[in-house]
Amino acid sequence: SVRRFAAQFTALNEPVHYLICNAGIMAVPQWRPSADGYESQFATNHLGHFYLAVLLTPILLQSKPARVIVLSSSAHSSAPALTNEQTNWITKGLQRKDGPIAAEYGTAGMRNYGVSKACNLMFAREYNRRYQEQGVIAVSLHPGVIHTQLFTEMGAAANFIARLGSAFFKSVAQGAATTIRCVSLPDAEIKPGHYYADCNDANNSVRADLNEPSFLAQSGKQDEAEEQEEKKADDVNSAGDEDTIQKSDQYRLWQWSELLVTQKG
């Protein structure tokens, strides 16, 4: 389990400078529970990463400077919108005290895959908000469509279509490039809390309702507009506007994730 691994690793008394959250499954055709009873894509792609990062945070803080790098996807855009309370899956999850339910499972599992990838993106932002000032930053990224075994969970027809398009996929080495870039970028150039793709900052490509710029910190070279955004972020955080922070979806995602992990002991 995640908890057992974290305990065993902690006992080694080794530092962690880079935690790369890369485990994942995609497009599971039908709702399927994890060992803890939560929807499998949500549990594998998000909850496991969330729990591991939280458990290893004391080591990351001791190892600072450190980075948490969370692999998201451009598929975050297939998650239902958060702007409407009727479709806000974070609100629903908090109310139900449960993960995504079978009755709302999307066709071919892609909507729920999108939910898990949106969680990756927002989790990285919230983790960064909480720990950047203590020397640990977090970013998320889209590695690209890569020729791996990720498609094995898909139904036969979808898997066949995916294989037809495989000539246009990235190689494993190409797919790893953005992750390596987020590891190797100097502290003065990486933008904490941001979303990366094709080895570049791709924060402007994030769907609007998943983009909460007031909580993004900036670093590196900036133009005037970026400097103004940074000042706004600093003003919000330094003013301790807890009400604004706690109403943000990324904060509420953290609460939801914490609740679900705690429920299972």
C-alpha positions, -999 to 999 in steps of 0.1 A, spaced: 0 0 0 10 37 -3 12 40 35 34 9 39 57 21 11 60 56 27 68 41 61 94 18 46 110 46 27 110 70 57 128 43 77 157 45 51 164 81 62 171 91 26 164 126 11 138 132 -16 146 161 -39 122 152 -67 89 133 -63 75 124 -97 39 112 -95 35 92 -127 13 61 -120 -18 59 -140 -46 40 -158 -68 54 -186 -103 51 -200 -115 21 -180 -146 11 -199 -169 6 -169 -169 19 -133 -146 -3 -112 -137 1 -76 -102 3 -62 -92 -18 -32 -106 10 -10 -138 11 -29 -132 44 -48 -135 47 -86 -103 31 -100 -90 60 -122 -96 86 -95 -80 64 -69 -50 54 -90 -43 86 -108 -50 111 -80 -57 97 -45 -26 75 -45 -4 104 -56 -20 128 -31 -15 104 -2 21 96 -11 30 133 -14 14 141 19 31 113 37 65 122 22 61 159 28 82 159 60 111 143 40 106 168 12 108 197 36 139 183 52 154 178 17 146 213 4 149 227 -22 126 200 -35 99 195 -62 67 175 -66 60 169 -103 26 155 -111 18 141 -144 -16 154 -156 -29 154 -192 -45 177 -217 -75 153 -210 -82 175 -180 -104 194 -203 -128 164 -205 -138 167 -168 -172 182 -162 -173 220 -156 -168 233 -121 -186 265 -128 -220 250 -122 -229 235 -88 -250 209 -107 -218 196 -124 -192 205 -98 -179 170 -89 -158 184 -60 -189 197 -43 -207 164 -50 -178 144 -36 -176 165 -4 -214 162 1 -215 124 -5 -182 118 13 -173 95 -15 -154 94 -48 -170 96 -83 -200 73 -83 -210 46 -108 -243 63 -118 -223 92 -132 -196 73 -150 -190 87 -185 -189 68 -218 -158 47 -222 -144 62 -189 -129 93 -206 -149 118 -185 -137 102 -153 -101 100 -167 -105 137 -173 -116 142 -137 -85 124 -124 -62 145 -146 -79 177 -135 -73 166 -99 -36 162 -107 -34 197 -120 -53 213 -91 -35 191 -65 -1 204 -78 -13 240 -75 -27 236 -40 4 216 -28 25 244 -42 5 271 -24 9 253 9 46 245 7 64 269 -17 74 293 10 89 264 29 111 253 0 91 227 -18 74 236 -51 50 216 -73 41 217 -109 19 195 -132 25 185 -168 11 169 -199 36 143 -212 19 139 -246 2 109 -262 29 82 -258 33 47 -272 30 28 -239 7 2 -223 -16 29 -210 -42 20 -236 -46 -16 -223 -75 -6 -201 -96 7 -230 -123 -13 -246 -114 -33 -277 -128 -8 -303 -112 22 -286 -79 3 -282 -80 -6 -319 -85 31 -329 -57 41 -305 -33 16 -321 -42 29 -356 -30 63 -345 1 51 -327 23 62 -356 17 97 -345 24 91 -308 55 101 -289 81 76 -281 87 69 -244 119 90 -245 100 119 -261 72 115 -236 96 117 -207 111 150 -220 87 174 -202 91 156 -169 129 158 -172 125 194 -182 106 201 -150 133 184 -130 162 202 -147 148 237 -150 168 261 -127 149 275 -97 150 309 -113 132 297 -144 106 271 -133 72 286 -125 58 270 -93 22 258 -96 22 260 -134 12 234 -160 38 223 -186 35 206 -220 61 200 -247 89 212 -224 73 247 -220 50 265 -197 15 257 -210 -5 274 -182 -25 294 -207 -39 261 -222 -56 251 -190 -94 252 -191 -106 285 -176 -126 270 -147 -96 250 -137 -73 280 -138 -71 300 -106 -43 324 -113 -46 343 -80 -30 313 -63 -2 309 -88 33 320 -78 57 332 -105 95 330 -108 120 336 -135 119 363 -161 85 380 -163 68 406 -184 48 434 -169 15 415 -170 31 385 -152 46 408 -126 11 422 -120 -4 387 -116 24 378 -91 16 409 -71 -20 400 -70 -11 365 -58 12 379 -32 -15 403 -20 -40 375 -17 -17 351 2 0 377 24 -33 392 34 -43 358 47 -76 359 29 -86 325 41 -122 329 30 -111 333 -6 -86 305 -4 -110 280 12 -137 287 -15 -112 278 -43 -118 244 -60 -82 234 -55 -85 239 -18 -117 220 -16 -102 192 -37 -75 189 -10 -103 187 17 -121 160 -3 -90 140 -9 -80 142 27 -115 131 38 -115 101 15 -80 89 26 -89 94 63 -121 74 59 -101 44 49 -77 47 78 
